[in-house]
Amino acid sequence: MTAPETHARLGFRDRVERAWPFSLFFNPVFQKEMRAAGHRSGTYIARGIYGGLMFGIVTIALVGAVIESQGASSDAQALQQLAPLMAVVLAWFGLFMLAFIAPVMTVPAFMDERRRRTLPVLMTTPLTSAQIVCAKLASQTIQLLILALLGLPVVLGLRIFGGVPASFLLQSNAILLSAALLVSTIGLRFSLYRQRSDVAIVAAFVTAAFIQFGPILLIGVAQWAGASNRILVVMPITCSPIALATITAELMGGGGGPPWGSAGIWLGHTVYNLAWSLIFILTTILQLRRVLRLEGAGINYLKPGRRERRRAALSLDAPAPAAAGAPAPPESIAPPPPAADRHPREVGDRPVLWRELRQATFRTRRGAILTTAGLAIVILILYSRIEINDVGLHMLIAIPALLFILLRAAAGSTASFTSERESRTLETLLTTPLSAREIVWSKFLGALRRQWYTPAILFTHLLLMAALGALHPVILLHTAIILAGAIIFLSATGILLGLIIRRSTTASIANICVGLILWAGLPGLLALIAEFLSFTRSFPWEPIGTFLFMINPLGQLISSIEGASHSNLAYGSPGFGTYPLWIFTLFMLASSLGYALISFALLALSARLFTASAGRTS
C-alpha cells in the first residue's frame, strides 16, 4: 500500500468520524457553550421568568376553579373542564415565548466570537464548519428544550383529571419546538453577517414571519388567479399559529381543519419547519467556511457599503510612490474634482449628533430598493383583492406595520451605547467636551431618525386612502400622535437600558419585554384574572381594562381606523361605548403626552447614569 492511498484512507475515516452525530453536535465547542451558559446569570433569570409566568397562570386558574366549585363532585368536574383550557393556554404561551427567546439565544453565537476576536482561533482547531455550527445550535436548542419542559409536569398533572389526551401534548410540543428551532437557525444565520445584534434580531423575526405567513399571501394570490378553495387546507401546514389553533380547536370541541385531521397538520407543519431549519443550517455552514477563509487572509468579511467599496477601490488603484532615482512618471491631466456629497460634511459643535443623524437605515441602496419594491407588490396585491372601503384592508396593513415599528424602536435604540461599549469607542466619547446630556440626547435623536422608513410606508397608505375617501383625513393626525408617543417611549427606555446592560442582545430583549409587559402582558393578565376569577363581580374590571386598552398603541390604532372608516366618526372602546371625535383626540394627546413626559424623565436619568458611570462631573 502506498503512502497516498494510506493518506486517502485516513482522510475518509476522518470525514466519517466528523460526520458522526455525536462528534457533529457534542464536540468541544458544544462543551464550551454549555459551560459559558452555565456561568451566565441571564440563563437562570430567563428560566426564572419563564417559570414564574407559567406558575402565575396556573395559580390564577386553580384559584378560580376552587372558588367556583361547590362540592367534591363539582371540584372534580371543574378541574376536568379546567384541564383542556390550561393545556391550550400553556401551549400558546410556550409557542410565543420560545419563538421570542430563540433568536435572542442564537444571535450572539458568532457576534460574541467576532467581538472577542476569537473567530480566527476556530481556524486553528481540527473542527469543521459543520461541527462548529451544529455545536452552537445544539447548545442553544438544549436551553430551549429546558424551557419547553418546564410546563410539561403541570400539564401531565392536569391529565389526572381527564380531558387532555396525550396526543395533544405530542402535537403541541412538536409544533412549538419545531417553530423555535426554525427561528433559532435563522438567528444563527444572521449572526454571521450582521454587525449589530438588534439588526440581526429584527431581521430574524421578519424572516420567520415571512416564512410562516408568506405562503398564506401566495395562497391568496392563487385564489385570485382562479385556484380551487382546496388550496386553503395547506395553510395550517405552513403557519405555526394556524396549526396550533387548529389542534386546540379540536381539543376544545371546535372541530375544523383539513380532511386528514390534526395528525396530518402537526406532522406536516413539523416537517415544514424542519425543512426550513435544515436549509438555514446548510447555508450557515457554507458561509462560515467562507468567513473563516477570509478571516485567515485578514479580510473583513462584513460587506461594506457602496461608498466604502469606492474608497477601497480608489486606494488600491492609487499609484505607489516612486523609488529614489527613478524617472518621474509623465504628467497627466488631473481628474475633475469629485461631485459634492449629498450630505454636508460640516460637523459643527455637535459631533455625536452629526454622526448619529448620518447613520443609514439600510446598509445599501439596493436593499432599500428591493425592500420597497417587495412591500409595494404586497400592498398592490391587497388592493386588488380587498375593497378599499373594507376596514380589514387597513387592518392588514396598519397592524403589521405598527408591530414592526415597535419592534424596530425597541431593538434599535439599545445599541446606541452598547455598540460603543462593544466596539471600545465609549472612552472616546468621554474625551469630548460634550456634556452627558448632549451625548444622551444626540443618541436619542439618532435613534428616532432611524425609525422613518416603516412610518413613511404606513402614512403613504393612509394618505392614499384619505385621498380616495375610504378613510377620514383625521386618521393621519391620530396615527402621528400614536406613533410619536410609542416610538419616543421605547427609544428612551432603550437608551436607559443600553447604559445599564452591557450586552446589546440582552439590552434589546429587555427593552422588547418592556413593551410586551406594558401592552400585552398586563391586558392578557387582566383577561385571565377576569376569566378565572369572574366571581368578583364588584371589581371594576371594565374601567381598568379600558385604560390598559387605550394606552396600548395597537388598541389606539385599531380604534382610530374603525372610527375613521365610519361617516359619523364614532370611536369605540371596550366598556365605555363610543366617543366623539374631539374627546377621542384629546385622550390620544393625553396618552402621547404622558409617554413623552416619562421619556424625558428617563433621558434625564440616563444622563445622570452616564455621568456617574464615566466619573465625570458634567
C-alpha positions as CSV (number, residue, x, y, z in Angstrom):
1,M,0.0,0.0,0.0
2,T,1.4,3.4,-1.0
3,A,1.5,6.5,1.2
4,P,-1.0,8.4,-0.9
5,E,-3.5,5.5,-0.5
6,T,-3.0,5.4,3.2
7,H,-3.5,9.2,3.4
8,A,-6.6,9.0,1.4
9,R,-8.0,6.2,3.6
10,L,-7.2,8.2,6.8
11,G,-8.9,11.3,5.3
12,F,-12.0,9.3,4.5
13,R,-12.0,7.9,8.1
14,D,-11.7,11.4,9.5
15,R,-14.6,12.6,7.4
16,V,-16.8,9.7,8.6
17,E,-15.9,10.5,12.3
18,R,-16.6,14.1,11.9
19,A,-20.0,13.4,10.3
20,W,-21.0,11.1,13.1
21,P,-23.8,12.7,15.1
22,F,-22.1,12.6,18.4
23,S,-19.0,14.4,17.1
24,L,-21.1,16.7,14.9
25,F,-23.2,18.1,17.8
26,F,-21.4,17.3,21.0
27,N,-17.9,18.4,20.4
28,P,-15.6,20.8,22.3
29,V,-17.5,23.9,21.0
30,F,-20.7,22.4,22.5
31,Q,-18.9,21.9,25.8
32,K,-17.6,25.5,25.8
33,E,-21.0,26.9,25.0
34,M,-22.7,24.9,27.7
35,R,-20.1,25.9,30.3
36,A,-20.5,29.5,29.3
37,A,-24.3,29.4,29.6
38,G,-24.0,27.8,33.0
39,H,-21.9,30.7,34.2
40,R,-24.2,33.4,32.9
41,S,-26.8,34.8,35.3
42,G,-29.1,35.6,32.4
43,T,-29.6,31.9,31.7
44,Y,-31.2,31.4,35.2
45,I,-33.0,34.7,35.1
46,A,-34.7,33.7,31.8
47,R,-35.7,30.3,33.3
48,G,-37.0,32.0,36.4
49,I,-39.1,34.5,34.4
50,Y,-40.5,31.8,32.2
51,G,-41.3,29.5,35.1
52,G,-42.7,32.4,37.1
53,L,-45.1,33.5,34.4
54,M,-46.2,29.9,33.9
55,F,-46.7,29.4,37.6
56,G,-48.8,32.6,37.8
57,I,-51.1,31.4,35.0
58,V,-51.6,28.1,36.6
59,T,-52.2,29.6,40.1
60,I,-54.8,32.0,38.8
61,A,-56.6,29.2,37.0
62,L,-56.6,26.8,40.0
63,V,-57.7,29.5,42.5
64,G,-60.6,30.4,40.2
65,A,-61.6,26.7,39.8
66,V,-61.5,26.1,43.6
67,I,-63.6,29.1,44.4
68,E,-66.2,28.5,41.8
69,S,-66.7,24.8,42.9
70,Q,-69.3,23.9,45.5
71,G,-68.5,20.3,46.5
72,A,-66.4,17.3,46.0
73,S,-68.2,16.2,42.8
74,S,-68.2,19.7,41.4
75,D,-64.5,20.0,42.3
76,A,-63.6,17.1,40.0
77,Q,-65.9,18.4,37.3
78,A,-64.4,21.9,37.5
79,L,-60.9,20.6,37.3
80,Q,-61.9,18.3,34.4
81,Q,-63.2,21.4,32.5
82,L,-60.1,23.4,33.5
83,A,-57.5,20.9,32.3
84,P,-58.1,21.4,28.5
85,L,-58.2,25.2,28.9
86,M,-55.0,25.2,30.8
87,A,-53.3,22.9,28.3
88,V,-54.3,25.3,25.5
89,V,-53.1,28.4,27.4
90,L,-49.8,26.8,28.2
91,A,-49.3,25.7,24.6
92,W,-49.9,29.2,23.2
93,F,-47.7,30.7,26.0
94,G,-44.9,28.2,25.0
95,L,-45.2,28.9,21.3
96,F,-44.8,32.7,21.6
97,M,-42.3,32.7,24.4
98,L,-40.0,30.1,22.8
99,A,-40.2,31.8,19.3
100,F,-39.4,35.1,21.1
101,I,-36.5,33.8,23.1
102,A,-34.9,31.6,20.4
103,P,-33.2,34.2,18.2
104,V,-32.0,36.1,21.3
105,M,-30.1,33.0,22.2
106,T,-28.5,32.2,18.8
107,V,-27.8,35.8,17.5
108,P,-24.8,36.3,19.8
109,A,-23.3,32.9,18.8
110,F,-20.9,34.3,16.2
111,M,-21.2,38.0,17.2
112,D,-19.6,37.3,20.5
113,E,-16.8,35.4,18.8
114,R,-16.2,38.3,16.4
115,R,-16.4,40.9,19.3
116,R,-13.9,39.0,21.4
117,R,-11.7,38.5,18.3
118,T,-11.7,34.7,18.8
119,L,-13.3,33.8,15.5
120,P,-9.9,33.2,13.8
121,V,-9.0,30.9,16.7
122,L,-11.6,28.4,15.5
123,M,-9.4,28.0,12.4
124,T,-6.7,26.5,14.5
125,T,-8.9,23.7,15.7
126,P,-9.5,20.4,13.8
127,L,-13.2,21.1,13.8
128,T,-15.1,21.7,10.5
129,S,-17.5,24.4,9.9
130,A,-20.4,21.9,10.2
131,Q,-19.2,20.8,13.6
132,I,-18.9,24.4,14.8
133,V,-22.4,25.5,13.5
134,C,-24.2,22.3,14.8
135,A,-22.5,22.5,18.2
136,K,-23.6,26.1,18.7
137,L,-27.1,25.3,17.6
138,A,-27.3,22.2,19.8
139,S,-26.2,24.1,22.9
140,Q,-28.9,26.7,22.4
141,T,-31.5,24.1,21.5
142,I,-31.0,22.3,24.8
143,Q,-31.6,25.6,26.6
144,L,-34.9,26.0,24.7
145,L,-35.8,22.4,25.4
146,I,-35.3,23.0,29.1
147,L,-37.8,25.9,28.9
148,A,-40.3,23.9,27.0
149,L,-40.2,21.1,29.5
150,L,-40.9,23.4,32.4
151,G,-44.6,23.3,31.7
152,L,-44.8,19.6,31.0
153,P,-45.2,18.4,34.6
154,V,-48.1,20.8,35.1
155,V,-50.0,19.6,32.0
156,L,-49.2,15.9,32.9
157,G,-50.6,16.6,36.4
158,L,-53.8,18.1,34.8
159,R,-54.2,14.9,32.8
160,I,-55.1,13.1,36.0
161,F,-58.5,14.8,35.9
162,G,-59.0,13.9,32.2
163,G,-59.8,16.0,29.2
164,V,-56.2,16.3,27.9
165,P,-55.2,13.4,25.6
166,A,-51.5,12.5,25.3
167,S,-51.7,13.1,21.5
168,F,-52.4,16.8,22.1
169,L,-49.2,17.1,24.2
170,L,-47.2,15.4,21.5
171,Q,-48.7,17.6,18.7
172,S,-48.4,20.9,20.5
173,N,-44.9,20.3,21.7
174,A,-43.8,19.2,18.2
175,I,-45.3,22.5,16.7
176,L,-43.7,24.8,19.2
177,L,-40.3,23.1,19.3
178,S,-40.0,23.0,15.6
179,A,-41.0,26.7,15.4
180,A,-38.4,27.5,18.0
181,L,-35.8,25.6,16.1
182,L,-36.6,27.4,12.9
183,V,-36.2,30.8,14.5
184,S,-33.0,29.7,16.2
185,T,-31.4,28.7,12.9
186,I,-32.5,32.0,11.3
187,G,-30.9,33.9,14.2
188,L,-27.7,31.8,13.8
189,R,-27.7,32.6,10.1
190,F,-27.9,36.4,10.7
191,S,-25.3,36.2,13.4
192,L,-22.6,35.8,10.7
193,Y,-23.3,38.9,8.5
194,R,-24.6,41.5,10.9
195,Q,-22.5,43.9,13.0
196,R,-25.3,44.9,15.4
197,S,-27.3,42.4,17.3
198,D,-30.5,44.5,17.3
199,V,-30.5,44.4,13.5
200,A,-29.9,40.7,13.5
201,I,-32.8,40.1,15.9
202,V,-35.2,42.2,13.9
203,A,-34.1,40.5,10.6
204,A,-34.6,37.1,12.2
205,F,-38.1,37.9,13.3
206,V,-39.0,39.4,9.9
207,T,-37.6,36.4,8.1
208,A,-39.5,34.0,10.3
209,A,-42.7,35.9,9.8
210,F,-42.2,35.8,6.1
211,I,-41.7,32.0,6.1
212,Q,-44.7,31.5,8.3
213,F,-47.2,33.9,6.7
214,G,-45.7,34.3,3.2
215,P,-47.4,31.2,1.9
216,I,-50.7,32.5,3.1
217,L,-50.2,35.5,0.8
218,L,-49.3,33.2,-2.0
219,I,-52.5,31.2,-1.4
220,G,-54.5,34.4,-1.6
221,V,-52.8,35.3,-4.9
222,A,-53.5,31.7,-6.2
223,Q,-57.2,32.1,-5.3
224,W,-57.3,35.4,-7.0
225,A,-55.9,33.7,-10.1
226,G,-58.8,31.2,-10.0
227,A,-57.4,28.3,-7.9
228,S,-59.7,26.0,-6.1
229,N,-60.6,26.5,-2.4
230,R,-59.0,23.2,-1.6
231,I,-55.6,25.0,-1.5
232,L,-56.7,26.5,1.8
233,V,-56.1,23.3,3.6
234,V,-52.3,23.9,3.1
235,M,-52.4,27.0,5.4
236,P,-52.2,25.1,8.7
237,I,-49.1,23.3,7.4
238,T,-47.1,26.5,6.7
239,C,-48.1,28.6,9.7
240,S,-47.4,27.7,13.3
241,P,-50.2,29.8,14.9
242,I,-52.8,28.4,12.5
243,A,-51.5,24.8,13.1
244,L,-51.7,25.3,16.8
245,A,-55.1,27.0,16.6
246,T,-56.4,24.0,14.6
247,I,-55.4,21.3,17.1
248,T,-56.5,23.4,20.1
249,A,-59.9,24.0,18.5
250,E,-60.2,20.2,18.1
251,L,-59.3,19.7,21.7
252,M,-61.9,22.3,22.9
253,G,-64.6,20.7,20.6
254,G,-64.5,23.3,17.8
255,G,-63.6,20.9,15.0
256,G,-62.5,22.1,11.6
257,G,-59.2,21.7,9.8
258,P,-58.1,19.7,6.8
259,P,-59.8,16.4,5.9
260,W,-56.8,14.4,7.1
261,G,-57.2,15.6,10.7
262,S,-54.9,17.0,13.3
263,A,-52.4,14.2,12.8
264,G,-51.6,15.4,9.3
265,I,-51.5,19.1,10.5
266,W,-48.8,18.7,13.2
267,L,-46.8,16.2,11.2
268,G,-46.8,18.3,8.0
269,H,-46.1,21.5,9.9
270,T,-43.2,19.9,11.8
271,V,-41.7,18.7,8.6
272,Y,-42.1,22.1,7.0
273,N,-40.3,23.8,9.9
274,L,-37.5,21.2,10.0
275,A,-37.0,21.5,6.2
276,W,-36.5,25.3,6.5
277,S,-34.3,24.8,9.5
278,L,-32.1,22.4,7.5
279,I,-31.8,25.0,4.7
280,F,-30.6,27.7,7.1
281,I,-28.2,25.3,8.8
282,L,-26.6,24.3,5.5
283,T,-26.3,27.9,4.3
284,T,-24.8,28.9,7.6
285,I,-22.2,26.1,7.3
286,L,-21.2,27.1,3.8
287,Q,-21.0,30.8,4.8
288,L,-18.9,30.1,7.9
289,R,-16.4,28.2,5.8
290,R,-16.1,31.3,3.6
291,V,-15.9,33.6,6.6
292,L,-13.1,31.6,8.2
293,R,-11.1,31.7,5.0
294,L,-11.5,35.5,4.8
295,E,-10.6,35.9,8.4
296,G,-7.5,33.8,7.9
297,A,-6.5,36.1,5.0
298,G,-7.0,39.2,7.2
299,I,-10.0,40.4,5.1
300,N,-13.1,42.0,6.7
301,Y,-15.9,39.7,5.5
302,L,-18.6,42.2,6.6
303,K,-19.8,43.7,3.3
304,P,-19.2,47.4,3.3
305,G,-21.5,49.9,1.7
306,R,-21.1,51.4,-1.8
307,R,-19.1,54.4,-0.5
308,E,-16.7,52.3,1.4
309,R,-16.1,50.0,-1.6
310,R,-15.5,53.0,-3.8
311,R,-12.9,54.4,-1.4
312,A,-11.2,51.0,-1.1
313,A,-11.0,50.7,-4.9
314,L,-9.6,54.2,-5.2
315,S,-6.9,53.4,-2.5
316,L,-6.0,50.2,-4.3
317,D,-5.7,52.0,-7.7
318,A,-3.6,54.8,-6.3
319,P,0.0,54.6,-7.8
320,A,2.8,53.6,-5.5
321,P,5.4,56.2,-4.6
322,A,8.4,56.3,-7.0
323,A,11.7,54.9,-5.8
324,A,14.8,57.1,-5.3
325,G,16.5,57.8,-8.6
326,A,13.6,56.5,-10.7
327,P,12.4,58.7,-13.5
328,A,9.3,60.7,-12.7
329,P,6.1,59.5,-14.4
330,P,4.8,61.6,-17.1
331,E,2.3,64.3,-16.1
332,S,-1.3,63.5,-16.8
333,I,-4.4,65.6,-16.9
334,A,-5.8,66.0,-13.4
335,P,-9.1,64.3,-13.0
336,P,-12.1,66.6,-12.4
337,P,-12.9,67.3,-8.8
338,P,-15.5,64.8,-7.2
339,A,-19.1,65.8,-7.1
340,A,-20.3,67.4,-4.0
341,D,-21.6,65.0,-1.4
342,R,-25.3,65.0,-0.8
343,H,-24.8,65.2,2.9
344,P,-23.0,68.2,4.5
345,R,-19.5,67.4,5.8
346,E,-19.5,70.2,8.4
347,V,-19.6,68.6,11.8
348,G,-20.2,71.8,13.8
349,D,-20.3,71.9,17.6
350,R,-22.3,68.6,18.0
351,P,-20.2,65.8,16.5
352,V,-22.1,63.0,18.2
353,L,-25.4,64.3,16.9
354,W,-23.9,64.8,13.4
355,R,-22.7,61.2,13.4
356,E,-25.9,59.7,14.7
357,L,-28.1,61.6,12.2
358,R,-25.9,60.3,9.3
359,Q,-26.4,56.6,10.2
360,A,-28.2,54.9,7.3
361,T,-31.4,53.0,7.8
362,F,-30.4,50.4,5.1
363,R,-26.9,49.1,4.6
364,T,-27.1,49.5,0.8
365,R,-29.2,51.4,-1.6
366,R,-30.1,48.2,-3.4
367,G,-31.5,46.8,-0.2
368,A,-33.7,49.8,0.2
369,I,-35.0,49.5,-3.4
370,L,-35.7,45.8,-3.1
371,T,-37.5,46.2,0.2
372,T,-39.6,49.0,-1.1
373,A,-40.4,47.1,-4.3
374,G,-41.4,44.0,-2.3
375,L,-43.7,45.9,0.0
376,A,-45.3,47.7,-2.9
377,I,-46.1,44.4,-4.6
378,V,-47.7,43.0,-1.5
379,I,-49.8,46.2,-0.9
380,L,-50.9,46.2,-4.5
381,I,-52.0,42.6,-4.2
382,L,-54.0,43.5,-1.2
383,Y,-55.5,46.5,-3.0
384,S,-56.6,44.2,-5.9
385,R,-58.1,41.6,-3.6
386,I,-59.9,43.7,-1.0
387,E,-62.2,46.7,-1.4
388,I,-60.6,50.0,-0.2
389,N,-63.7,50.7,1.9
390,D,-63.2,47.4,3.8
391,V,-61.8,48.0,7.3
392,G,-60.0,44.7,7.0
393,L,-57.7,46.1,4.3
394,H,-56.4,48.9,6.5
395,M,-56.0,46.5,9.5
396,L,-53.9,44.1,7.4
397,I,-51.5,46.9,6.5
398,A,-51.6,49.0,9.7
399,I,-51.3,46.3,12.3
400,P,-48.1,44.5,10.9
401,A,-46.6,48.0,10.2
402,L,-47.2,49.1,13.8
403,L,-45.8,45.8,15.3
404,F,-42.6,46.2,13.2
405,I,-42.3,49.9,14.2
406,L,-42.5,48.9,17.8
407,L,-40.0,46.1,17.4
408,R,-37.6,48.3,15.5
409,A,-37.8,51.1,18.0
410,A,-37.3,48.7,21.0
411,A,-34.4,46.8,19.5
412,G,-32.7,49.6,17.6
413,S,-32.4,52.2,20.4
414,T,-30.5,50.0,22.8
415,A,-27.5,49.8,20.5
416,S,-26.7,53.5,20.9
417,F,-24.4,52.9,23.9
418,T,-23.9,49.1,23.8
419,S,-22.4,49.3,20.3
420,E,-20.0,52.0,21.6
421,R,-19.0,49.8,24.5
422,E,-18.6,46.7,22.4
423,S,-16.5,48.4,19.8
424,R,-14.4,50.1,22.5
425,T,-15.2,53.6,21.4
426,L,-17.1,54.6,24.5
427,E,-14.0,56.0,26.0
428,T,-13.6,58.3,23.0
429,L,-16.9,59.9,23.9
430,L,-15.6,60.7,27.4
431,T,-12.7,62.7,25.9
432,T,-15.1,65.1,24.1
433,P,-16.1,68.4,25.8
434,L,-19.8,67.5,25.3
435,S,-21.9,67.1,28.4
436,A,-23.6,63.9,29.3
437,R,-27.0,65.4,28.4
438,E,-25.8,66.4,24.9
439,I,-24.5,62.9,24.3
440,V,-27.6,61.1,25.5
441,W,-29.9,63.4,23.5
442,S,-27.8,63.0,20.4
443,K,-28.1,59.2,20.7
444,F,-31.8,59.6,21.3
445,L,-32.4,61.8,18.3
446,G,-30.3,59.5,16.1
447,A,-32.5,56.5,17.3
448,L,-35.6,58.5,16.3
449,R,-34.2,59.4,12.9
450,R,-33.6,55.7,12.0
451,Q,-37.3,54.9,12.5
452,W,-38.5,56.9,9.5
453,Y,-39.0,54.1,6.9
454,T,-41.9,52.0,8.1
455,P,-43.9,55.0,9.4
456,A,-43.4,56.5,5.9
457,I,-44.9,53.4,4.3
458,L,-47.9,53.4,6.7
459,F,-48.5,57.1,6.1
460,T,-48.4,56.7,2.4
461,H,-51.2,54.1,2.6
462,L,-53.3,56.2,4.9
463,L,-52.8,59.3,2.8
464,L,-53.8,57.5,-0.3
465,M,-56.9,56.1,1.4
466,A,-57.8,59.5,2.7
467,A,-57.5,61.0,-0.8
468,L,-59.8,58.3,-2.2
469,G,-62.3,58.9,0.5
470,A,-62.0,55.4,2.2
471,L,-60.8,57.0,5.5
472,H,-61.4,60.4,7.1
473,P,-58.2,62.6,6.9
474,V,-58.2,62.8,10.7
475,I,-56.6,59.3,10.7
476,L,-53.3,60.9,9.7
477,L,-53.4,63.1,12.9
478,H,-54.3,60.2,15.1
479,T,-51.6,57.9,13.6
480,A,-49.0,60.6,14.1
481,I,-49.9,61.0,17.7
482,I,-50.0,57.3,18.4
483,L,-46.6,56.6,16.7
484,A,-44.9,59.6,18.3
485,G,-45.8,58.5,21.8
486,A,-44.8,54.9,21.4
487,I,-41.6,55.5,19.4
488,I,-40.4,58.2,21.9
489,F,-41.1,56.0,24.9
490,L,-39.4,52.8,23.5
491,S,-36.4,54.9,22.3
492,A,-36.0,56.5,25.7
493,T,-36.2,53.1,27.6
494,G,-33.7,51.7,25.0
495,I,-31.2,54.4,25.8
496,L,-31.5,53.8,29.5
497,L,-31.3,50.0,29.2
498,G,-28.3,50.4,26.9
499,L,-26.5,52.2,29.6
500,I,-27.4,49.8,32.4
501,I,-27.0,46.5,30.5
502,R,-23.6,45.8,28.9
503,R,-24.6,43.3,26.2
504,S,-26.5,44.6,23.3
505,T,-28.6,41.5,22.8
506,T,-29.7,41.4,26.5
507,A,-30.5,45.1,26.4
508,S,-32.6,44.7,23.2
509,I,-34.6,41.8,24.6
510,A,-35.1,43.7,27.9
511,N,-36.5,46.7,26.0
512,I,-38.8,44.5,23.9
513,C,-40.0,42.9,27.2
514,V,-40.9,46.4,28.5
515,G,-43.3,46.9,25.6
516,L,-44.6,43.3,25.8
517,I,-45.3,43.6,29.5
518,L,-47.0,47.0,29.3
519,W,-49.0,46.5,26.1
520,A,-49.6,42.7,26.0
521,G,-48.8,41.2,29.4
522,L,-50.9,43.5,31.6
523,P,-54.0,43.2,29.3
524,G,-53.5,39.5,29.0
525,L,-53.1,39.0,32.8
526,L,-56.3,41.1,33.3
527,A,-58.2,38.9,30.8
528,L,-57.0,35.7,32.6
529,I,-58.0,37.1,36.0
530,A,-61.4,38.1,34.7
531,E,-61.9,34.7,33.1
532,F,-60.8,32.5,36.0
533,L,-61.9,34.8,38.9
534,S,-65.2,36.0,37.4
535,F,-66.9,35.6,40.8
536,T,-65.7,39.1,41.8
537,R,-68.5,41.0,40.0
538,S,-68.0,44.1,42.1
539,F,-64.4,44.6,41.0
540,P,-64.0,47.4,38.4
541,W,-62.7,45.2,35.5
542,E,-64.1,47.3,32.7
543,P,-62.5,50.7,33.7
544,I,-59.1,49.1,34.2
545,G,-59.4,47.1,31.0
546,T,-60.4,50.2,29.1
547,F,-57.5,52.2,30.5
548,L,-55.0,49.5,29.5
549,F,-56.6,49.2,26.1
550,M,-56.4,53.0,25.4
551,I,-52.7,53.4,26.4
552,N,-51.9,50.5,24.1
553,P,-50.7,51.7,20.7
554,L,-52.3,48.7,18.9
555,G,-55.7,49.4,20.6
556,Q,-55.4,53.0,19.8
557,L,-54.7,52.4,16.1
558,I,-57.5,49.9,15.8
559,S,-60.0,52.3,17.3
560,S,-58.7,55.1,15.1
561,I,-59.1,53.1,11.9
562,E,-62.5,51.9,12.8
563,G,-63.6,55.4,13.7
564,A,-62.2,57.0,10.6
565,S,-64.0,54.4,8.4
566,H,-67.4,55.5,9.8
567,S,-69.2,58.5,8.4
568,N,-70.2,59.7,12.0
569,L,-66.6,59.3,13.3
570,A,-67.7,57.3,16.3
571,Y,-64.7,55.9,18.2
572,G,-65.3,52.9,20.5
573,S,-63.5,51.1,23.3
574,P,-64.4,48.1,25.4
575,G,-66.5,49.1,28.5
576,F,-67.2,52.7,27.7
577,G,-69.1,52.6,24.5
578,T,-68.3,55.3,21.9
579,Y,-66.7,58.7,21.9
580,P,-67.0,61.7,19.7
581,L,-64.0,62.8,17.6
582,W,-62.8,65.6,19.9
583,I,-62.9,63.5,23.1
584,F,-61.0,60.6,21.5
585,T,-58.4,63.0,20.1
586,L,-57.9,64.6,23.5
587,F,-57.5,61.2,25.0
588,M,-54.8,60.3,22.4
589,L,-53.0,63.6,23.0
590,A,-53.0,62.9,26.8
591,S,-51.7,59.4,26.3
592,S,-48.9,60.6,24.0
593,L,-48.0,63.5,26.3
594,G,-47.8,61.1,29.2
595,Y,-45.4,58.9,27.2
596,A,-43.3,61.9,26.3
597,L,-43.0,63.1,29.9
598,I,-42.0,59.7,31.1
599,S,-39.4,59.6,28.2
600,F,-37.9,62.9,29.2
601,A,-37.6,61.7,32.8
602,L,-35.9,58.5,31.6
603,L,-33.5,60.6,29.4
604,A,-32.6,62.8,32.4
605,L,-31.9,59.7,34.4
606,S,-29.8,58.3,31.6
607,A,-27.7,61.5,31.6
608,R,-27.1,61.1,35.3
609,L,-26.2,57.5,35.0
610,F,-23.8,58.2,32.1
611,T,-22.1,60.9,34.2
612,A,-21.8,58.7,37.2
613,S,-20.5,55.7,35.3
614,A,-17.9,57.8,33.5
615,G,-16.7,59.5,36.6
616,R,-17.4,62.9,35.1
617,T,-18.8,66.0,36.9
618,S,-21.0,67.1,33.9
